[in-house]
Amino acid sequence: MKFFQRLKQFVFSKHFLKTSGLIALIYIVIVAGTVFYLDSYTNHGEKIPVPNLVGQNVNNISALLEEKGLKFEIVDHVYNAKLAEGTILDQDPEKSEKSKIFVKVDRIIRVRVSKRTQLVEMPSLIDKSERFATTILKNRGLRLKISYKKTSESHGAVIEQIFRGARIKEGTKIPIGSTIVLIVGRYEGGMPVAVLNLYGLTISEARERLASMPGITLFPICQNCNTAADSLIARIGSQSPEFEEGAMMPSIGTVSVTAVLNLPELPISNPPE
């Protein structure tokens, strides 16, 4: 009983009340200060509408966003040849009218913009035939010009590849639509030459036989070859121009041959009609 009486006297004493009031005041000041600081730091209650940036050019949005206290960041470039360079394709967050999202000062709006240039790798066309090189360039979306150069070898084959006035190496990345100048070798011989009999030879053997005729280009086709090893053992079953005793052809030209596996054993001197 005496304990509760003493406790009551202590609780209602001036010292206890004074100390309790001071603690409560300090607590209120700390809490209020923290709330005020957080409101100020986080711009609590501030609502800035996100403008619509889609369709505008990224070079023209700085003033608009600065006026609202916002910033932007380009996160990706997407190839689109139909749009002007730098056209905004989409944004995050989206405009407030659509998303119902509002932001605060210094919020970064992330955008994706268009580009009109797509890069491709330059292939190696050296020693490739003019027709083959033309097909490869067109398939990669590149343009080409052909220029011929006198040569004692590599007739009809690419001997240089030029981009913007300089030689370009394989693997160099260039814009789609670029123009490549191909320098193609041309042997300017004179008198016609005899058509050689290539029937029954391998493609490699045929090349060796034509090596003494720099103006003649061999264009081989391996009809039923599935592997590189097949193309090494396949033998020529037909050629154009066809071989006949005394047949002649221009000193500059192409001999097309078709090689097959398991060619019937026939005398080389008597190719099939």
Residue pairs with C-beta under 8 A, 6 or more apart in sequence:
10 16
38 44
39 45
42 104
43 104
43 105
46 104
46 105
47 102
47 103
47 104
48 68
48 69
48 70
48 102
48 103
48 104
48 105
48 107
49 68
49 95
49 96
49 97
49 102
50 70
50 91
50 93
50 94
50 95
50 96
50 99
50 101
50 102
50 103
50 107
50 109
51 64
51 65
51 68
51 95
52 95
52 97
53 61
53 72
53 88
53 91
53 95
53 109
53 111
54 88
54 89
54 90
54 91
54 95
55 87
55 88
56 87
56 88
57 84
57 86
57 87
57 88
58 72
58 74
58 86
58 87
58 88
58 111
58 113
59 86
61 72
61 88
62 72
65 71
65 72
65 109
69 105
69 106
70 103
70 105
70 106
70 107
70 108
70 109
71 106
71 107
71 108
71 109
72 108
72 109
72 110
72 111
73 108
73 109
73 110
73 111
74 110
74 111
74 112
74 113
75 110
75 111
75 112
76 112
76 113
77 112
77 113
77 114
77 115
78 89
78 112
78 113
78 114
78 115
79 114
79 115
79 116
79 117
79 118
80 87
80 89
80 114
80 115
80 116
81 116
83 89
83 114
83 116
84 114
84 116
85 114
85 115
85 116
86 113
86 114
86 115
87 113
87 114
88 111
88 112
88 113
89 111
89 112
89 113
89 114
90 111
90 112
91 109
91 110
91 111
91 112
92 109
92 110
92 111
93 99
93 101
93 103
93 109
94 101
96 102
117 175
117 176
118 141
118 175
118 176
119 173
119 174
119 175
119 176
120 140
120 141
120 142
120 173
120 174
120 175
120 176
121 140
121 170
121 171
121 172
121 173
122 161
122 163
122 168
122 169
122 170
122 171
122 172
122 173
122 174
122 180
123 136
123 137
123 140
123 170
124 161
124 170
125 132
125 133
125 136
125 137
125 158
125 161
125 182
126 158
126 159
126 160
126 161
127 154
127 157
127 158
127 159
128 136
128 157
128 158
129 156
129 157
129 158
129 217
129 219
130 146
130 156
130 157
130 158
130 182
130 184
133 144
133 158
133 182
134 144
134 146
134 182
137 143
137 144
137 180
137 182
138 144
140 176
141 176
141 177
142 174
142 176
142 177
142 178
142 179
142 180
143 177
143 178
143 179
143 180
144 179
144 180
144 181
144 182
145 179
145 180
145 181
145 182
146 181
146 182
146 184
147 181
147 182
147 183
147 184
148 183
148 184
148 185
148 186
149 159
149 160
149 183
149 184
149 185
149 186
150 185
150 186
150 187
150 188
151 159
151 185
151 186
151 187
152 187
152 214
153 185
153 187
153 214
154 185
155 185
155 186
155 187
155 214
155 215
155 216
155 217
155 252
156 184
156 185
156 186
156 217
156 254
157 184
157 185
157 217
158 182
158 183
158 184
158 185
159 183
159 184
159 185
160 167
160 182
160 183
161 167
161 168
161 180
161 181
161 182
161 183
162 168
162 180
162 181
162 182
162 183
163 172
163 174
163 178
163 179
163 180
163 181
168 174
168 180
186 252
187 214
187 215
187 251
187 252
188 252
189 214
189 215
189 251
189 252
190 251
191 251
192 248
192 249
192 250
192 251
193 213
193 215
193 216
193 248
193 249
193 250
193 251
194 246
194 247
194 248
194 249
195 241
195 242
195 243
195 244
195 247
195 248
195 249
195 255
196 209
196 210
196 213
196 243
196 255
197 243
197 268
197 269
197 271
198 206
198 209
198 236
198 239
198 243
198 255
198 257
199 236
199 237
199 238
199 239
199 243
199 266
199 268
199 271
199 272
200 235
200 236
200 263
200 266
200 268
200 271
201 209
201 235
201 236
201 268
202 232
202 233
202 234
202 235
202 236
202 259
203 218
203 220
203 222
203 231
203 232
203 234
203 236
203 257
203 259
204 232
206 218
206 220
206 236
206 257
207 218
210 216
210 218
210 255
213 251
215 250
215 251
215 252
215 253
216 249
216 251
216 252
216 253
216 254
216 255
217 253
217 254
217 255
218 254
218 255
218 257
219 254
219 255
219 256
219 257
220 236
220 256
220 257
220 258
220 259
221 256
221 257
221 258
221 259
222 230
222 231
222 234
222 258
222 259
222 260
223 234
223 237
223 258
223 259
223 260
224 230
224 234
224 260
224 261
225 231
225 234
225 259
225 261
230 261
231 259
233 261
234 259
234 260
234 261
234 263
235 259
235 260
235 263
236 257
236 258
236 259
236 263
237 258
237 259
237 260
237 263
237 272
238 257
238 258
238 271
238 272
239 255
239 256
239 257
239 258
240 255
240 256
240 257
241 247
241 249
241 255
242 271
243 271
249 255
266 272
